[in-house]
Amino acid sequence: MRALAVLGLSAALWGILGCGGAPRPAPVAAVAPRPPAPIVRETGVIHRAALDAVLDDGIGRFLGRVEISPVMEGTAFVAFELTTLRDEALFEGVDLRPGDRIVSINGQAIERPDDAFSVWSGLRVASELALVVSRAGETRELRFAIVD
C-alpha cells in the first residue's frame, strides 16, 4: 500500500502538469544544480498486478490526494514541493511529509507534461519505482522493486 502511495504522488505530479494545473516553467539556459548523492534510503516492493491496476485506472484516482508547488531557484526549476498530504492514510508508512521536495522519479526530473508522461508510461515495464526527495537539505532515496 505504501508503495502505491508513492506511485500516487508521481501520478499526481503528472496530473497537475498534464492537466493544466501548474504553469509550465519558462525555458531557461541555466540548469539547476544536481542534488548530492542520496544518503538516506527506504526500500519496499510493489506487486506488478497492483501497479498495472493503478496504471489502468489512470491518474484521476490520485488527483486531489496531494498538493504540490514548483520550486524555482531564480528562473531554474529545481523540484516540486509536497505542501499537503490530503489522504494521509494512503501515505501511511511512506517517509514523505509536507515540505519534502520531489527531485526526480525513476531518474527523471518532472518539469514538463511530457516528462511526467514518459515516467508514467515507463512504469508499465519498469523494474522499480525510485524517487529522490530533498528534506531540509538532506537527500533521500525511496526505492520500490516491482515484482511479479
N, C-alpha and C positions, 0 to 999 in steps of 0.2 A: 504494500500500500504506500509506504513512504517513497519508494522509487517512482511510483505512478504520480505522486505529488510533484516530484522533480520534473517529470515529463509534463505535468500540468503547467508548471511555471514556464517551461520552454514553449509550450503551446500558447500560453497567454501572451508571451512576448511576441510570438508570431501573429496572434490575433490582433494585438494592438497595432503592430506595424503593418500587417497585411490588410487590415480593415479600416484604415484611415484614422486610427486613434491618435497616435503621437505623430507630430510633424517629423518629416524626414530631415535629418541634419543636412545642412548645406555642404556640398563637396568642398574639401579644403586640401591644400597641398601638404600641410603638416600631418604627420602620423602620430597618434597618441603613443606614448611610451608603453612598452610591454611590461606587465607586472613581473615581479620576481618569481622564480620557480615556486610552485606550491609547497607549503611547509606543513599544512595540516590536511590529512586525508580522511575521508569517510568512504566506505565501500558498502555495497549491497548487491542485490540481484533483482532483475526484472524478468519475469517469465514471458517468453515470446508471445504466447497466446493472449496474455493480458495486454501486452503492448499493442499487438495487432488490433485488439478490440478497441483500445483507446484511439489508435490511428483511424480505424474505420468510422468511429463516432465523429471524428473531426475535432476542431479546436473549440467549437461552440460551448461544449460542456465545461470548459475550463475558464472561459471568459467571465470576468466578474469575481473570480476567486482570489486574485491578487491585484494590487495596484503597483505600477512601476512608473518611473520617470527617467528620462535620459539624463546622463551625467556628462557634462561638457567641461573641458579644460580649454578656455578660450573658445575657439571655433572647432576644436577637435573632439569628436565623440570618444568617450572613454568606456562607458558601461551603462547598464540600466540599473537603477537603484530600486530595490524592493521597498516600497513605502508602507504597504499594508498587506497582511495576510487575512483575507476576508473569510476564509474557510480553514480555520486553524486545525480542525480535525483531519483534514486532508493532508496537512503537512506534519502531523504528529510523527515524531521520530526522525524527521529530516532536519539537519542542522542548518536551517535557514531562518533568518529573522529580519524584521524591518531594519533598514539601514545597510543590509548586505548589498553589494554591487555585483551583478552578474556580468562577468568579463567575457566569457565565451561558453559555448555549448558545443561539445564534440570538436573542440579545437578551432571553432569559427566564431568570430565576433558577430553579433547580430545587430548590424547597423541599418540594414535596409530590408524591405519585404522579401527580396529575392534571396538574401542570406537566410532569413528565417524559413523560407520555403525549402531551400536546399537542406537545411538541418532536419526539418520535419519529414521531408521525403526520404532522406537518408536513413532515418530510423527504421524503415522497412527492412533494411539489410544490415544495419549496424550490429556490431557485436557488443557494444557498450554505449551507455549514456554517461557523458562526463561534463560536469560544469566546473568552471573556475570562478570562484567567488572571492571578492575582496571584502574584508571586515575590519574596520578600524586599522587599516594599513597592513593587515596580515592576509596573506593569500591562502585560500582553502581550495581543495580539490575534492569534489564529490563524484565518485565513480560507481556506476552500477552495471555489472555484467548482464548482458541479455542472453538468457539461456532457454533452450527448448524444453 
